[in-house]
Amino acid sequence: MIGPGSRLLGAGDVGRPGRGVGLPGRGAGPVAEAACSSPPGSGSLGEIHRIEGVATVFLPLAGLLLGVLAGLLLNVSVGFELSRYSAVAILAALDSVLGAVRAELDGVYDNRIFVSGFVVNALVAVTLTFIGDRLSLDLYLVALISFGFRIFNNVALIRRHFL
């Protein structure tokens, strides 16, 4: 039965500690909790999950670092006509990376959500900019403001996590 405190399970919830089949918010039951909380070095599911979780958060950070290094080494110049498109693309990428870091700190990171969010954010931002260019409106400002708000929100939540 779904009650006021319950939530639906997503595809990334299966096999994670504290989530899965069982009572809402109670985890997968005593057997799964015991398997996920065994001591490190035993090759248990819990250790595999921790290693997988640490490795997956490095994907967005490594991509950001690789992109910055490529931009610095290749010395690419962007024309005035494309400057708005590159601005919204950079903010979409930064928003996705900071959202992934925040999700990992909250323990809910999923690589599929990161990649799909990155692609969809970039496509929506570029589409808004393109439509704005055709209508002679500055619609790219909508994307800049919304991404800017989300970036500051994610940075604040990441900062609060470490305080």
Secondary structure, DSSP 8 states (H G I E B T S, - for coil): ---TT-----GGGTTSTT-SSSSTTT-S-HHHHHHHTS-TTS--HHHHHHHHHHHHHHHHHHHHHHHHHHHHHHT----GGGHHHHHHHHHHHHHHHHHHHHHHHHT---HHHHHHHHHHHHHHHHHHHHHHHHHT--THHHHHHHHHHHHHHHHHHHHHHH-
